Amino acid sequence: MHIHHSILTLAGINLHRIDFDPATLTDADLHWLPHRAALDRAVTKRRAEHLAGRIAAFRALQAQGIDHIAGIGERRRPLWPAGWFGSISHCEGCALAAVAKRPVGVDIEKVMAAEQCREMASGIVDAGEQKVLEESGLPFPLALTLAFSAKESLYKALSHRIAHLPEFSAGKVEALGASALTLRLNAGFDPALAGAVYRLPWRQSDDRVITLSSG
């Protein structure tokens, strides 16, 4: 599969990016994965995304002096080396991975079209959050995409603490600025974390946004 590796930095963390062309994927490419049998029933697009994500994760770990291919664990989460946390995300021919010694979550999303916003807004934010987004000064499609992405990143970073997949209503957007978004968790996420506030940096890359949760 044709790929290109690059590194982006966000809030002091290196994000390893793999741009890839799913149309160039061959069966031989998957031989690099020890767990390739788990992809036997997957469609080509899914196989390519998975491979690109694991390559990005491998590069991120390699930069820390670790040679490790992240396998597939419980709830299909990537398996990271002992003492390390990591996160993988992909979006239309691009995969990102980050690793750290503390919980980390990364997400990349294509900015929603106006029609998507109308269809999806109520499932991502409530009326109060929508007001915050509308008053941010950012175009609403960008703001809503950032809210979606930030919740994904935070939930990934905290996934080791909960056994369920939280609803989008479990985290509320409190502020959105030119480089960061603030979320407050409620008991719907985890009663022990109710009221916890997290500031997530973000950046835009072409028609995509990237959000990061760490620390």
N, C-alpha and C positions, 0 to 999 in steps of 0.2 A: 504494500500500500504506500502510495506517495504521501510523505509527511514533511512538515517543516517545524522545527523546534525554535522557540524564542522564550524570553523571560520578561515578565512584567513585574514591577514592584508596587505593592500597595501596603501602606502602613508598616513599612519595614519588612514585609514578608515577600519572598520571591514566589511568584506564581509561574509555574512552568506551563507553557502553552504549546499545544500540538495542533497545527492546522493539517487537515487530512482530506483526502478524496475517497469517499466510500466506493466509487466506481472502480478504483484500482486495487481493491482488496482481493487477495487470493487465499485459498485454503492454507497454503504454505506459510503465510504471514502469521496465522494463528498458532503454529507449532511453537512459537516463542512462549506461549502461555501454558504453564503447568496445568491449569484448570480448563483447558480448551474444550474438554468434553461437555462442560456445563453450557456451552454455547451451541451445541449441535442442532438444537431446534430453533435457534434465533434467526431472524431474517438478516440479510446482508447489512442493512443500515445499522441494526443493533450490534452486530458483530464488530463493525468498523468503529462505532462509538466506544464500545467496551475496550477494544484494543488500543485506540488512541488515548483513552483515559488512563489505561494501565501504563502506557509508554510515558505519558506525562508524569504519572506518579513515580515511575522508575527513575526518570530524570531528576525529579525533586529529591528523592532519597539518595540518588547517586551524588548529588551536589553536597550531601551531608556525609559522604564517605560510606554509604550503605548500599550494597547491591541486593535488592529485594524486589520481587515481583508481587504486588499485592494480590492475594487470592480473594476468594469469596467466602464471607463468613455468614453469621446469623443475619436474617432479614436482608440478605444479599449485600451487606455492607463490606467494603474493602477490608482486608486483613492487613494491619500495619505491624511493623516490628515492635517488639516490647519496648516500652518507654516512649513511643512516638504516636502522635495523632496525625491524621491526614484527612483530606477531602478532595473529591473529584467532581467535576461538572462538565457537561458538554452541551453544545448548541450549534446545530447546522454546520458541520464541518470543522468545528473547533472544540478542543478539549482542554481543560485547565486542571491543575493539581497543585495543592499546597501541603506541606508537611511542617510540623512544629513539635516542640516538646510539651506543648500545652494544647488543649482542645482548639480546633480550628474548623471553620466551615467556609467554603467558597461556592459561589454560584454565578453562572453566566447565562444571560437571557437576551433574546432579541427584543428590541423595543416593540411593544404592542402597537398594532394598528388601531385607529379610532374605533372601528367596529368591534374589535376584540375587547376594547375597554368597556364599551357599553354592555357587552355580554358577560364580562367577567368581574367587573368592579365590585358588585355586591358580595361575591364569594371571596374576595381578597381583603376588603376593608369595610368598616362600618361607616355610618354617616359622619361621625366625629373625625375618623381618620381621613375620610375623603375631603373634609374641610381643610385639614392640615396640608394635604397634597395640593389642593387647589390654591392655597395661600402661599405655597413654597416659591412661586415665581417660575417654576419649571413647567414645560408643556405637560399637560395631564397624562398623555400616554407614557412619557418618560417617567413621571412621578409614580404612576401606578405600577409600571414594570419594576421600578426600584423597590417599592413596597413588597411586591411579590418576591423578588429576588432576595431582599434582606431577610425576610421571614424564612425563606429556604436556607440561607446561609446560617442563620442563628440556630434553626432547628437541627441542622447537620452538626454544628459545633457542640450542641448539647445532647445529641442523640444517645450518647453513652449513659446518660442519666435517667432515661425514660424507656419504657418498654412498648409504648404505643406511638402512633403517628399523630401528632397534634393537629388540630384544626387551625386554619389561618386566624381565627378569632382569638387564639391563645396568646397572640402577641399584638400589641397595639402600637401604631405609629404615633409617636409624640412630637417628632420634629423631623424636618427634611431640609437640608441645606445643600450648598453647591458641591460638597465633598463628603458628606456623611448623613446618615439617617439614624434616628434614635427610636428604639423599640422598648416597650415595657411589657413584661410577661404578666399573665394573670394565672389564677388557680387552674384554668383549663389546660395549661401546659404542665404544671406540676405545683401542687400546693406549697412545696418547700421553696419554690422560686417565685411565688407570687409577689409582684412589686419590684422584681429585679429589673434594672434598666441597663440596656446595652447600646453602645454607640458603634455603628458599623460604617466604615469608610466605603466609598464607592468611586468608580471611575467609568467613563464611557469609552468604548473602543469601536469606532465606526457605528454600525447600527445595533450594537450590543452594549449591555451594561454588565459590570462585574461588581459584586458586593463581597465583603469579607467579614467574618466574625472570628475573633481570636482573643485569647486571654481569659 
